[in-house]
Each structure stands twice: as C-alpha cells, then as structure tokens.
Amino acid sequence: MTHWKISPVPGQGLHRADGGALALPLQISSGGRHLAVAELRLTPASAEQLHAALCYALDGQLPPDGAPECRQPVHYPGGRQRY
C-alpha cells in the first residue's frame, strides 16, 4: 500500500490568490520522497466553512505550544475561559 503525505510547505504560508481566493501551498510526498507542491485554493466562503468545522473539531482541546493566537484561551468576564 502506498502512503501519501500532504503537509504545508515550510516558509510558505496561506496567501491571497487571484480573484480573492485563499491559497495554501502543500507538499505531496510518498514513501518519504517529495513528489510535488500544489496549492489548495478556497473561496472566502469555503474558507469560512473549513474554519468553522475546525473550530468545532478542536473545541475543548488544549492548544499546543506555539499555536496561533486564535487558539489561545479566551478569558470571559467572571473568570471563565474557553479554548
């Protein structure tokens, strides 16, 4: 069985593409061998849907060290905090 790996390209983050789309460069490898770089392109609407799905999937999980600011705890009045 061939194992494929798709991961972000180091040093190349999410950026705006033509027509207002968001583009995320991804590297594709198999068997430890780099094969290609491709971009995942999302419309703003599909990026919002993905963002919401990820928020639900990550709800209640502690963010790892170095996580983006949006994954840090939010402190609400009254002392409650939510991830």
Biopython code that builds the backbone (N, CA, C, O; Angstrom):
import numpy as np
from Bio.PDB.StructureBuilder import StructureBuilder

atoms = [
    (1, "MET", "N", (0.839, -1.182, 0.000)),
    (1, "MET", "CA", (0.000, 0.000, 0.000)),
    (1, "MET", "C", (0.887, 1.249, 0.000)),
    (1, "MET", "O", (1.846, 1.330, 0.766)),
    (2, "THR", "N", (0.572, 2.196, -0.837)),
    (2, "THR", "CA", (1.311, 3.447, -0.905)),
    (2, "THR", "C", (0.764, 4.413, 0.136)),
    (2, "THR", "O", (-0.448, 4.606, 0.239)),
    (3, "HIS", "N", (1.658, 5.015, 0.905)),
    (3, "HIS", "CA", (1.263, 6.008, 1.910)),
    (3, "HIS", "C", (1.610, 7.393, 1.386)),
    (3, "HIS", "O", (2.774, 7.701, 1.131)),
    (4, "TRP", "N", (0.605, 8.207, 1.232)),
    (4, "TRP", "CA", (0.774, 9.574, 0.774)),
    (4, "TRP", "C", (0.778, 10.495, 1.977)),
    (4, "TRP", "O", (0.090, 10.247, 2.968)),
    (5, "LYS", "N", (1.552, 11.552, 1.884)),
    (5, "LYS", "CA", (1.577, 12.562, 2.935)),
    (5, "LYS", "C", (1.411, 13.923, 2.271)),
    (5, "LYS", "O", (2.106, 14.259, 1.313)),
    (6, "ILE", "N", (0.476, 14.689, 2.804)),
    (6, "ILE", "CA", (0.246, 16.060, 2.333)),
    (6, "ILE", "C", (0.441, 16.963, 3.531)),
    (6, "ILE", "O", (-0.210, 16.783, 4.560)),
    (7, "SER", "N", (1.332, 17.935, 3.407)),
    (7, "SER", "CA", (1.643, 18.817, 4.524)),
    (7, "SER", "C", (1.948, 20.220, 4.014)),
    (7, "SER", "O", (2.272, 20.399, 2.840)),
    (8, "PRO", "N", (1.845, 21.224, 4.899)),
    (8, "PRO", "CA", (2.178, 22.591, 4.499)),
    (8, "PRO", "C", (3.635, 22.693, 4.045)),
    (8, "PRO", "O", (4.495, 21.947, 4.514)),
    (9, "VAL", "N", (3.895, 23.606, 3.145)),
    (9, "VAL", "CA", (5.255, 23.857, 2.679)),
    (9, "VAL", "C", (5.924, 24.798, 3.681)),
    (9, "VAL", "O", (5.438, 25.910, 3.892)),
    (10, "PRO", "N", (7.026, 24.376, 4.303)),
    (10, "PRO", "CA", (7.702, 25.253, 5.272)),
    (10, "PRO", "C", (8.068, 26.604, 4.645)),
    (10, "PRO", "O", (8.608, 26.669, 3.540)),
    (11, "GLY", "N", (7.764, 27.662, 5.369)),
    (11, "GLY", "CA", (8.117, 29.001, 4.910)),
    (11, "GLY", "C", (7.166, 29.598, 3.890)),
    (11, "GLY", "O", (7.354, 30.739, 3.468)),
    (12, "GLN", "N", (6.148, 28.850, 3.485)),
    (12, "GLN", "CA", (5.173, 29.366, 2.512)),
    (12, "GLN", "C", (3.782, 29.237, 3.097)),
    (12, "GLN", "O", (3.164, 28.176, 3.018)),
    (13, "GLY", "N", (3.295, 30.302, 3.675)),
    (13, "GLY", "CA", (2.005, 30.259, 4.337)),
    (13, "GLY", "C", (0.842, 30.579, 3.422)),
    (13, "GLY", "O", (0.995, 30.763, 2.215)),
    (14, "LEU", "N", (-0.308, 30.638, 4.030)),
    (14, "LEU", "CA", (-1.541, 30.984, 3.343)),
    (14, "LEU", "C", (-1.417, 32.379, 2.745)),
    (14, "LEU", "O", (-0.896, 33.287, 3.392)),
    (15, "HIS", "N", (-1.892, 32.559, 1.514)),
    (15, "HIS", "CA", (-1.844, 33.878, 0.880)),
    (15, "HIS", "C", (-3.060, 34.071, -0.016)),
    (15, "HIS", "O", (-3.755, 33.120, -0.374)),
    (16, "ARG", "N", (-3.290, 35.319, -0.364)),
    (16, "ARG", "CA", (-4.380, 35.649, -1.297)),
    (16, "ARG", "C", (-3.943, 35.330, -2.713)),
    (16, "ARG", "O", (-2.807, 35.594, -3.107)),
    (17, "ALA", "N", (-4.860, 34.760, -3.467)),
    (17, "ALA", "CA", (-4.605, 34.420, -4.861)),
    (17, "ALA", "C", (-5.522, 35.268, -5.740)),
    (17, "ALA", "O", (-6.268, 36.115, -5.248)),
    (18, "ASP", "N", (-5.454, 35.029, -7.024)),
    (18, "ASP", "CA", (-6.294, 35.760, -7.976)),
    (18, "ASP", "C", (-7.774, 35.610, -7.625)),
    (18, "ASP", "O", (-8.222, 34.544, -7.202)),
    (19, "GLY", "N", (-8.514, 36.685, -7.805)),
    (19, "GLY", "CA", (-9.949, 36.640, -7.591)),
    (19, "GLY", "C", (-10.371, 36.602, -6.139)),
    (19, "GLY", "O", (-11.536, 36.330, -5.848)),
    (20, "GLY", "N", (-9.449, 36.868, -5.208)),
    (20, "GLY", "CA", (-9.794, 36.890, -3.797)),
    (20, "GLY", "C", (-9.760, 35.538, -3.113)),
    (20, "GLY", "O", (-10.074, 35.432, -1.927)),
    (21, "ALA", "N", (-9.380, 34.499, -3.854)),
    (21, "ALA", "CA", (-9.289, 33.171, -3.245)),
    (21, "ALA", "C", (-8.136, 33.143, -2.243)),
    (21, "ALA", "O", (-7.225, 33.969, -2.308)),
    (22, "LEU", "N", (-8.185, 32.196, -1.328)),
    (22, "LEU", "CA", (-7.097, 31.950, -0.389)),
    (22, "LEU", "C", (-6.365, 30.708, -0.877)),
    (22, "LEU", "O", (-6.994, 29.719, -1.252)),
    (23, "ALA", "N", (-5.042, 30.758, -0.873)),
    (23, "ALA", "CA", (-4.246, 29.643, -1.387)),
    (23, "ALA", "C", (-3.253, 29.175, -0.332)),
    (23, "ALA", "O", (-2.532, 29.977, 0.260)),
    (24, "LEU", "N", (-3.226, 27.862, -0.105)),
    (24, "LEU", "CA", (-2.306, 27.262, 0.851)),
    (24, "LEU", "C", (-1.401, 26.284, 0.107)),
    (24, "LEU", "O", (-1.867, 25.248, -0.366)),
    (25, "PRO", "N", (-0.097, 26.607, -0.003)),
    (25, "PRO", "CA", (0.824, 25.674, -0.657)),
    (25, "PRO", "C", (0.977, 24.399, 0.176)),
    (25, "PRO", "O", (1.182, 24.460, 1.388)),
    (26, "LEU", "N", (0.876, 23.256, -0.481)),
    (26, "LEU", "CA", (1.020, 21.959, 0.173)),
    (26, "LEU", "C", (2.044, 21.126, -0.571)),
    (26, "LEU", "O", (2.104, 21.149, -1.800)),
    (27, "GLN", "N", (2.854, 20.385, 0.185)),
    (27, "GLN", "CA", (3.803, 19.476, -0.453)),
    (27, "GLN", "C", (3.253, 18.063, -0.364)),
    (27, "GLN", "O", (2.673, 17.669, 0.648)),
    (28, "ILE", "N", (3.439, 17.321, -1.417)),
    (28, "ILE", "CA", (2.935, 15.959, -1.515)),
    (28, "ILE", "C", (4.130, 15.027, -1.591)),
    (28, "ILE", "O", (5.040, 15.226, -2.395)),
    (29, "SER", "N", (4.117, 14.001, -0.740)),
    (29, "SER", "CA", (5.208, 13.030, -0.749)),
    (29, "SER", "C", (4.635, 11.632, -0.588)),
    (29, "SER", "O", (3.505, 11.447, -0.136)),
    (30, "SER", "N", (5.439, 10.663, -0.966)),
    (30, "SER", "CA", (5.060, 9.260, -0.849)),
    (30, "SER", "C", (6.318, 8.455, -0.572)),
    (30, "SER", "O", (7.335, 8.612, -1.246)),
    (31, "GLY", "N", (6.232, 7.593, 0.426)),
    (31, "GLY", "CA", (7.389, 6.767, 0.757)),
    (31, "GLY", "C", (8.599, 7.587, 1.161)),
    (31, "GLY", "O", (9.735, 7.167, 0.939)),
    (32, "GLY", "N", (8.369, 8.770, 1.762)),
    (32, "GLY", "CA", (9.463, 9.631, 2.173)),
    (32, "GLY", "C", (10.082, 10.444, 1.044)),
    (32, "GLY", "O", (11.042, 11.181, 1.269)),
    (33, "ARG", "N", (9.551, 10.321, -0.155)),
    (33, "ARG", "CA", (10.066, 11.050, -1.325)),
    (33, "ARG", "C", (9.151, 12.198, -1.696)),
    (33, "ARG", "O", (7.949, 12.007, -1.880)),
    (34, "HIS", "N", (9.721, 13.405, -1.809)),
    (34, "HIS", "CA", (8.954, 14.581, -2.231)),
    (34, "HIS", "C", (8.541, 14.396, -3.686)),
    (34, "HIS", "O", (9.369, 14.068, -4.536)),
    (35, "LEU", "N", (7.263, 14.607, -3.969)),
    (35, "LEU", "CA", (6.772, 14.424, -5.331)),
    (35, "LEU", "C", (6.336, 15.721, -6.000)),
    (35, "LEU", "O", (6.611, 15.932, -7.181)),
    (36, "ALA", "N", (5.655, 16.596, -5.248)),
    (36, "ALA", "CA", (5.118, 17.799, -5.881)),
    (36, "ALA", "C", (4.707, 18.815, -4.829)),
    (36, "ALA", "O", (4.584, 18.504, -3.644)),
    (37, "VAL", "N", (4.497, 20.044, -5.300)),
    (37, "VAL", "CA", (3.893, 21.106, -4.499)),
    (37, "VAL", "C", (2.645, 21.540, -5.256)),
    (37, "VAL", "O", (2.686, 21.765, -6.466)),
    (38, "ALA", "N", (1.552, 21.652, -4.540)),
    (38, "ALA", "CA", (0.292, 22.100, -5.131)),
    (38, "ALA", "C", (-0.351, 23.082, -4.159)),
    (38, "ALA", "O", (-0.008, 23.109, -2.978)),
    (39, "GLU", "N", (-1.278, 23.881, -4.658)),
    (39, "GLU", "CA", (-1.981, 24.823, -3.802)),
    (39, "GLU", "C", (-3.417, 24.376, -3.597)),
    (39, "GLU", "O", (-4.109, 23.996, -4.542)),
    (40, "LEU", "N", (-3.849, 24.428, -2.356)),
    (40, "LEU", "CA", (-5.258, 24.267, -2.039)),
    (40, "LEU", "C", (-5.851, 25.663, -2.126)),
    (40, "LEU", "O", (-5.457, 26.552, -1.371)),
    (41, "ARG", "N", (-6.796, 25.867, -3.042)),
    (41, "ARG", "CA", (-7.430, 27.175, -3.203)),
    (41, "ARG", "C", (-8.857, 27.113, -2.691)),
    (41, "ARG", "O", (-9.628, 26.217, -3.035)),
    (42, "LEU", "N", (-9.188, 28.097, -1.855)),
    (42, "LEU", "CA", (-10.510, 28.164, -1.246)),
    (42, "LEU", "C", (-11.123, 29.531, -1.486)),
    (42, "LEU", "O", (-10.438, 30.550, -1.393)),
    (43, "THR", "N", (-12.396, 29.555, -1.791)),
    (43, "THR", "CA", (-13.102, 30.830, -1.825)),
    (43, "THR", "C", (-13.229, 31.315, -0.387)),
    (43, "THR", "O", (-13.097, 30.516, 0.540)),
    (44, "PRO", "N", (-13.481, 32.603, -0.177)),
    (44, "PRO", "CA", (-13.694, 33.061, 1.198)),
    (44, "PRO", "C", (-14.814, 32.283, 1.896)),
    (44, "PRO", "O", (-14.698, 31.980, 3.084)),
    (45, "ALA", "N", (-15.883, 31.958, 1.187)),
    (45, "ALA", "CA", (-16.990, 31.209, 1.796)),
    (45, "ALA", "C", (-16.557, 29.804, 2.200)),
    (45, "ALA", "O", (-16.899, 29.347, 3.290)),
    (46, "SER", "N", (-15.814, 29.114, 1.344)),
    (46, "SER", "CA", (-15.386, 27.761, 1.695)),
    (46, "SER", "C", (-14.320, 27.795, 2.793)),
    (46, "SER", "O", (-14.236, 26.865, 3.595)),
    (47, "ALA", "N", (-13.506, 28.854, 2.841)),
    (47, "ALA", "CA", (-12.537, 29.004, 3.934)),
    (47, "ALA", "C", (-13.261, 29.200, 5.257)),
    (47, "ALA", "O", (-12.834, 28.664, 6.279)),
    (48, "GLU", "N", (-14.354, 29.964, 5.253)),
    (48, "GLU", "CA", (-15.158, 30.155, 6.468)),
    (48, "GLU", "C", (-15.772, 28.838, 6.928)),
    (48, "GLU", "O", (-15.803, 28.559, 8.126)),
    (49, "GLN", "N", (-16.260, 28.026, 5.992)),
    (49, "GLN", "CA", (-16.829, 26.725, 6.355)),
    (49, "GLN", "C", (-15.770, 25.812, 6.953)),
    (49, "GLN", "O", (-16.025, 25.118, 7.937)),
    (50, "LEU", "N", (-14.582, 25.813, 6.360)),
    (50, "LEU", "CA", (-13.487, 24.998, 6.887)),
    (50, "LEU", "C", (-13.076, 25.492, 8.269)),
    (50, "LEU", "O", (-12.838, 24.688, 9.171)),
    (51, "HIS", "N", (-12.992, 26.804, 8.438)),
    (51, "HIS", "CA", (-12.639, 27.394, 9.728)),
    (51, "HIS", "C", (-13.639, 26.961, 10.801)),
    (51, "HIS", "O", (-13.242, 26.553, 11.892)),
    (52, "ALA", "N", (-14.927, 27.047, 10.495)),
    (52, "ALA", "CA", (-15.955, 26.648, 11.458)),
    (52, "ALA", "C", (-15.847, 25.161, 11.789)),
    (52, "ALA", "O", (-15.968, 24.781, 12.953)),
    (53, "ALA", "N", (-15.623, 24.323, 10.792)),
    (53, "ALA", "CA", (-15.503, 22.885, 11.028)),
    (53, "ALA", "C", (-14.298, 22.574, 11.917)),
    (53, "ALA", "O", (-14.377, 21.713, 12.793)),
    (54, "LEU", "N", (-13.190, 23.272, 11.693)),
    (54, "LEU", "CA", (-12.000, 23.062, 12.515)),
    (54, "LEU", "C", (-12.228, 23.555, 13.947)),
    (54, "LEU", "O", (-11.766, 22.924, 14.897)),
    (55, "CYS", "N", (-12.930, 24.665, 14.106)),
    (55, "CYS", "CA", (-13.234, 25.160, 15.453)),
    (55, "CYS", "C", (-14.038, 24.125, 16.224)),
    (55, "CYS", "O", (-13.745, 23.856, 17.389)),
    (56, "TYR", "N", (-15.047, 23.542, 15.590)),
    (56, "TYR", "CA", (-15.845, 22.509, 16.256)),
    (56, "TYR", "C", (-14.999, 21.286, 16.565)),
    (56, "TYR", "O", (-15.121, 20.709, 17.646)),
    (57, "ALA", "N", (-14.148, 20.882, 15.639)),
    (57, "ALA", "CA", (-13.322, 19.685, 15.842)),
    (57, "ALA", "C", (-12.300, 19.886, 16.959)),
    (57, "ALA", "O", (-11.968, 18.937, 17.669)),
    (58, "LEU", "N", (-11.800, 21.111, 17.122)),
    (58, "LEU", "CA", (-10.773, 21.392, 18.126)),
    (58, "LEU", "C", (-11.350, 21.843, 19.463)),
    (58, "LEU", "O", (-10.602, 22.036, 20.421)),
    (59, "ASP", "N", (-12.655, 22.012, 19.543)),
    (59, "ASP", "CA", (-13.285, 22.506, 20.761)),
    (59, "ASP", "C", (-12.931, 21.620, 21.948)),
    (59, "ASP", "O", (-13.055, 20.397, 21.890)),
    (60, "GLY", "N", (-12.490, 22.260, 23.022)),
    (60, "GLY", "CA", (-12.174, 21.543, 24.247)),
    (60, "GLY", "C", (-10.774, 20.962, 24.300)),
    (60, "GLY", "O", (-10.374, 20.430, 25.336)),
    (61, "GLN", "N", (-10.023, 21.046, 23.224)),
    (61, "GLN", "CA", (-8.660, 20.528, 23.216)),
    (61, "GLN", "C", (-7.685, 21.659, 23.506)),
    (61, "GLN", "O", (-7.806, 22.753, 22.955)),
    (62, "LEU", "N", (-6.729, 21.389, 24.365)),
    (62, "LEU", "CA", (-5.720, 22.403, 24.671)),
    (62, "LEU", "C", (-4.842, 22.648, 23.453)),
    (62, "LEU", "O", (-4.441, 21.705, 22.771)),
    (63, "PRO", "N", (-4.544, 23.921, 23.180)),
    (63, "PRO", "CA", (-3.678, 24.213, 22.038)),
    (63, "PRO", "C", (-2.234, 23.810, 22.345)),
    (63, "PRO", "O", (-1.795, 23.912, 23.491)),
    (64, "PRO", "N", (-1.496, 23.354, 21.333)),
    (64, "PRO", "CA", (-0.089, 23.015, 21.563)),
    (64, "PRO", "C", (0.759, 24.273, 21.711)),
    (64, "PRO", "O", (0.329, 25.363, 21.333)),
    (65, "ASP", "N", (1.954, 24.126, 22.256)),
    (65, "ASP", "CA", (2.884, 25.260, 22.339)),
    (65, "ASP", "C", (3.096, 25.832, 20.946)),
    (65, "ASP", "O", (3.240, 25.089, 19.976)),
    (66, "GLY", "N", (3.112, 27.139, 20.855)),
    (66, "GLY", "CA", (3.348, 27.794, 19.569)),
    (66, "GLY", "C", (2.122, 27.878, 18.682)),
    (66, "GLY", "O", (2.228, 28.262, 17.518)),
    (67, "ALA", "N", (0.953, 27.523, 19.214)),
    (67, "ALA", "CA", (-0.276, 27.601, 18.416)),
    (67, "ALA", "C", (-0.595, 29.065, 18.107)),
    (67, "ALA", "O", (-0.204, 29.955, 18.862)),
    (68, "PRO", "N", (-1.300, 29.320, 17.005)),
    (68, "PRO", "CA", (-1.653, 30.703, 16.661)),
    (68, "PRO", "C", (-2.495, 31.349, 17.754)),
    (68, "PRO", "O", (-3.115, 30.667, 18.569)),
    (69, "GLU", "N", (-2.502, 32.658, 17.753)),
    (69, "GLU", "CA", (-3.226, 33.431, 18.768)),
    (69, "GLU", "C", (-4.694, 33.029, 18.855)),
    (69, "GLU", "O", (-5.259, 33.004, 19.948)),
    (70, "CYS", "N", (-5.313, 32.717, 17.737)),
    (70, "CYS", "CA", (-6.737, 32.376, 17.758)),
    (70, "CYS", "C", (-7.012, 31.061, 18.487)),
    (70, "CYS", "O", (-8.165, 30.769, 18.803)),
    (71, "ARG", "N", (-5.970, 30.256, 18.762)),
    (71, "ARG", "CA", (-6.136, 29.012, 19.513)),
    (71, "ARG", "C", (-5.819, 29.181, 20.995)),
    (71, "ARG", "O", (-5.920, 28.221, 21.758)),
    (72, "GLN", "N", (-5.439, 30.383, 21.413)),
    (72, "GLN", "CA", (-5.137, 30.622, 22.817)),
    (72, "GLN", "C", (-6.450, 30.804, 23.577)),
    (72, "GLN", "O", (-7.463, 31.181, 22.988)),
    (73, "PRO", "N", (-6.433, 30.539, 24.869)),
    (73, "PRO", "CA", (-7.668, 30.652, 25.659)),
    (73, "PRO", "C", (-8.252, 32.054, 25.599)),
    (73, "PRO", "O", (-7.529, 33.050, 25.584)),
    (74, "VAL", "N", (-9.566, 32.106, 25.565)),
    (74, "VAL", "CA", (-10.288, 33.377, 25.617)),
    (74, "VAL", "C", (-10.806, 33.514, 27.042)),
    (74, "VAL", "O", (-11.493, 32.622, 27.541)),
    (75, "HIS", "N", (-10.483, 34.621, 27.699)),
    (75, "HIS", "CA", (-10.929, 34.861, 29.070)),
    (75, "HIS", "C", (-12.188, 35.715, 29.030)),
    (75, "HIS", "O", (-12.184, 36.825, 28.498)),
    (76, "TYR", "N", (-13.265, 35.182, 29.599)),
    (76, "TYR", "CA", (-14.536, 35.876, 29.644)),
    (76, "TYR", "C", (-14.725, 36.542, 31.001)),
    (76, "TYR", "O", (-14.141, 36.099, 31.989)),
    (77, "PRO", "N", (-15.532, 37.597, 31.065)),
    (77, "PRO", "CA", (-15.824, 38.212, 32.360)),
    (77, "PRO", "C", (-16.386, 37.142, 33.313)),
    (77, "PRO", "O", (-17.148, 36.265, 32.904)),
    (78, "GLY", "N", (-15.999, 37.234, 34.564)),
    (78, "GLY", "CA", (-16.461, 36.263, 35.538)),
    (78, "GLY", "C", (-15.479, 35.125, 35.749)),
    (78, "GLY", "O", (-15.747, 34.195, 36.509)),
    (79, "GLY", "N", (-14.328, 35.202, 35.066)),
    (79, "GLY", "CA", (-13.268, 34.231, 35.298)),
    (79, "GLY", "C", (-13.299, 32.976, 34.448)),
    (79, "GLY", "O", (-12.367, 32.175, 34.520)),
    (80, "ARG", "N", (-14.329, 32.774, 33.649)),
    (80, "ARG", "CA", (-14.368, 31.580, 32.799)),
    (80, "ARG", "C", (-13.387, 31.727, 31.646)),
    (80, "ARG", "O", (-13.107, 32.836, 31.190)),
    (81, "GLN", "N", (-12.882, 30.622, 31.190)),
    (81, "GLN", "CA", (-12.061, 30.668, 29.985)),
    (81, "GLN", "C", (-12.496, 29.530, 29.081)),
    (81, "GLN", "O", (-12.986, 28.501, 29.547)),
    (82, "ARG", "N", (-12.315, 29.722, 27.813)),
    (82, "ARG", "CA", (-12.733, 28.725, 26.833)),
    (82, "ARG", "C", (-11.676, 28.657, 25.736)),
    (82, "ARG", "O", (-11.114, 29.672, 25.324)),
    (83, "TYR", "N", (-11.424, 27.450, 25.281)),
    (83, "TYR", "CA", (-10.452, 27.231, 24.192)),
    (83, "TYR", "C", (-11.158, 27.158, 22.880)),
    (83, "TYR", "O", (-10.518, 26.979, 21.844)),
]
sb = StructureBuilder()
sb.init_structure("model")
sb.init_model(0)
sb.init_chain("A")
sb.init_seg("    ")
for serial, (resi, resn, name, xyz) in enumerate(atoms, 1):
    if name == "N":
        sb.init_residue(resn, " ", resi, " ")
    sb.init_atom(name, np.array(xyz, "f"), 0.0, 1.0, " ", f" {name:<3s}", serial, name[0])
structure = sb.get_structure()
